[in-house]
Amino acid sequence: MVYFIASDSKKLTKFLKEINAYFKYVISLLISLGCVLNGQLVWGQTTPQNYPNKTVKIIVPFAPGGPTDVQGRWAAEQLSQALGQAFIVENQGGAGGVPATDRVVKSVPDGYTLLAGNPGPLVVAPAIRGQMPYNTMTDLEPIMLIARSASCVAVHPSVPARNVKEFIAYAKANPGKINYGSPGIGTIGHLGMERFTFQAGIVLNHVPYKGAAQYLNDLLAGHIQVAFIQFSPCIQQIKQGKLFSLGATSEKRSSLLPDMPTIAEQGLSGYASYNWNGLLAPKGTPAPIINRLYEILSTQLATKENQDLFINQGHEPGNLTPEGYRKFLQAELNKNAELAKAANIKE
């Protein structure tokens, strides 16, 4: 009897091991099947054929009313009409646009969170900050450069200068008394003015704001004395006598302002500064979605209606491909890093 129990125990142990191995095998198959099905479901959500099937957010890293906001809303309108799904703009201003950009970088790369790109958080802040929470070139997928825009170097009427030469003389005679505004530390309004002061050999006080609309109001009120203002709003204020322009930051004179000389032709050789806006997505967003968004925006931007719209607002339509936009970003980063080093510009 004892022998029988011992023998059966060995058989039972062997049997239980076989059963255990079998169940492990079945469970592993079920897990694998679940992963495959889940992968198919996730991919099904992000294929061009049914993307988008819910609301898409375009994060604008500045307050409403500025050029990045305007062009972000233009992109949202074009994509909503073409894809039959809501593309909405969400503004998140502050800290030169870096927190909002970081939010997009860290979002799920499924095409439902996009970034209205601006030079500040993408190619200026990385050039002047010691540390950044993201890497522009490795953490984002460029979709399209929409447009670039030059500005007027606008001054309040109380400033006794009507051209670059007079302004430089006034600034040198009044060191530390002139304040300039920008959309924030590490924005193109900040670095563009620092480039101007570096080449001119003058010192101005920087007053950062959360967006272009805010510092324009303070410039009109005389709380700050000078700032970069993009052509369209600048023209309006100049015509009304509320502001004066020292010159244009463009490489050549604008067709909208043919009588306004550039900064470069007034003695600051090679000077140019442009704001620009584009659309980007988090790294890892499927290429078919990137390409589909680009194709829609590229087609719409190429129409005469939209070309005229942008040009009449003082913008130069960009329409760079994803790869072209990537190369553009790298070139801008390199240029700004060189200036920051030469002029010792740090945040």
BAKE-215658 format. One record per residue (C-alpha): x, y, z. Coordinates in steps of 0.1 Angstrom, whole numbers, plus 2048, in hexadecimal, padded with zeros to 3 digits. Layout:
<pts>
XYZ ...
</pts>
This chain:
<pts>
800800800 81C817809 82E80F7E8 80E8157D4 80A8397E3 82E8427DD 82C8367B9 80C8497B3 81B8687C3 8378687A9 81E86478D 80987F79C 82689779F 83089177B 80C896770 8088B7784 8288C4774 81B8BC751 7FA8CD759 80C8EC767 8228EE748 8038EB732 7F0907744 80F91D742 81091771D 7EA91F719 7ED93F72D 80B94A719 7F89456F9 7DA959707 7F1975711 8029766EF 7E09766DE 7D59926F4 7F49A76EC 7EE9A16C7 7CA9AB6C9 7D29C96DE 7ED9D36C5 7D49D06A9 7BC9E66BC 7D6A006C3 7E2A0069F 7BFA02694 7BBA226A6 7D9A32696 7D7A27672 7D0A41658 7B1A2F64D 79DA3766D 7B2A5367C 7A6A6868D 788A5869F 788A706BC 790A956C3 7B5A9F6BC 7C5ABA6D2 7DEAD36C4 7F2AE16E1 7FCB066DC 818B0E6F5 80EB326F8 7F0B47702 7D4B4D6E8 7D8B696CF 7FCB656C3 808B586A2 80EB346AE 7EAB346BB 7DCB4269A 7EFB29684 7E7B0C69C 7C2B14697 7C7B16671 7D6AF3672 7BAAE6688 7A0AF4670 7B0AE5652 7B3AC2662 790AC3671 781ACA64F 796AB063D 792A94656 76FA9A663 77BA99687 780AB56A0 7A3AC36A3 7A3ADB6C1 7BDAF46CD 7C7AF46F1 7DCB116FE 7F5B0C719 80BB2A71D 828B30735 84EB2B738 855B32714 840B15708 856AFA717 83DAEA72F 822AE6714 83CAD86FB 847AC0715 823AB571A 820AAC6F6 842A9A6F6 835A84713 813A7D704 808A5D6F4 816A5C6D0 7F5A536C0 7EEA726AC 7D4A816C4 7ECA9A6D4 7FFAB26BD 815AD06C3 812AF26B2 838AF76AF 84AB176B5 86FB206B5 86FB296DA 86BB076EB 879AF46CD 899B066C3 89FB246D9 89AB176FD 8B0AF86F5 8CCB106EA 8CCB25709 8C1B0E725 8D9AF7738 8BFADB739 89FAD3726 884AB972E 884AAD70A 89AAAC6EB 88AABD6CD 89BAA76B4 895A856C4 874A8A6D7 85DA986BC 852A8F699 850AAE682 831AAF66C 833ACF659 842AF265B 823B08655 833B2B651 84DB4365D 848B67666 85FB85669 857BA2681 85ABC7686 871BD36A1 856BEA6AF 85BC066C9 843C1A6DD 83FC3E6D1 850C4B6F0 871C3C6E4 883C586D1 890C416B5 881C39693 89DC23685 8B7C0B690 8D3C24692 8BFC3C6A8 8B3C206BF 8D7C136C4 8E3C366CD 8C5C3A6E5 8CBC186F6 8F0C206FA 8E8C4170A 8CEC31721 8DCC1072C 8C5BFA741 8A7C1173B 897C0071D 881BE1721 877BC9706 85CBAF707 85AB8C6FA 842B6E6FC 859B5F717 87DB5571F 88AB3E704 872B4A6E8 87CB586C6 871B7B6D2 88BB776EE 8A8B696D9 8A0B7F6BB 8A3B9E6D1 8C3B906E1 8D1B8B6BF 8C9BAF6B7 8D8BBD6D7 8F7BA76D3 8FEBB46AF 8F5BD86B9 90BBD86D9 8EFBE46F0 8DEBD7710 8B8BD5714 8A3BC7731 88EBA8728 86ABA6734 85CB8372D 836B7E728 820B60722 817B696FE 819B836E2 7F7B936E9 801B9C70D 822BAD705 812BC06E7 7F9BCF6FF 815BDA716 829BE86F9 80BBFC6EE 807C09712 82CC12715 834BFA731 84FBEC71B 861C00700 869BE76E4 860BC46D7 85DBAE6B9 83ABB16AA 831B9C68C 828BAF66C 802BAD66C 7FBBBC68F 819BD368B 80BBE266B 7EABEA67C 7FBBFB69A 814C0F683 7F7C1C66E 7E5C2868D 805C3969A 805C236B9 827C146B2 845C1B69C 85BC0168B 881C0268B 882BE966F 879BC5664 88ABA6670 887B9564E 8A3B8D636 894BA461C 879BBF61C 855BB261F 83DBB7603 824BC361E 83CBDD62A 853BE660D 85DC0761C 869BF863D 88EBF063B 89CBD064B 8B1BD066A 8CEBC2655 8CEBDF63C 8D0BF8659 8F2BEC664 8EDBCB676 8FBBB565A 8ECB93656 8D1B99670 8B1B8566C 898B77684 878B6367C 85DB54690 84FB34681 834B1B688 82FAF6680 81EAD668B 82FABA69D 826A9A6AF 836A856CB 852A6D6C1 844A4C6B7 824A586A6 81EA41689 82DA4D668 80CA48655 7FBA6166C 818A7A669 817A78643 7F1A7B641 7F1A9A656 80DAA9641 7FBAA1620 7DBAB262C 7ECAD2639 804AD361B 7E7AD1602 7D3AEC615 7F1B04619 7F8B025F3 7D6B105EA 7D5B345DE 7BCB3D5F9 7D3B32615 7F3B3F604 7E2B62602 7D6B5F626 7F9B58633 80BB7161D 7F2B8D625 7F8B8764A 81DB8B646 826B66646 83CB5262E 82AB31627 842B15631 834AF3626 853ADF62F 850AB962F 855AA6650 879A9F646 87EAC363A 870AD065B 888AB966E 8A6AC765B 899AEB661 897AE5686 8BAAD8688 8C8AF6675 8B5B0E68C 8C2AFD6AB 8E6AFF69E 8E2B24696 8D3B2D6B7 8ECB196CB 908B2C6B9 8F9B4E6C3 8F3B436E7 917B3A6EA 925B596D9 90FB716EC 90FB5D70D 8E9B5B70D 8DDB45729 8BCB4173B 
</pts>
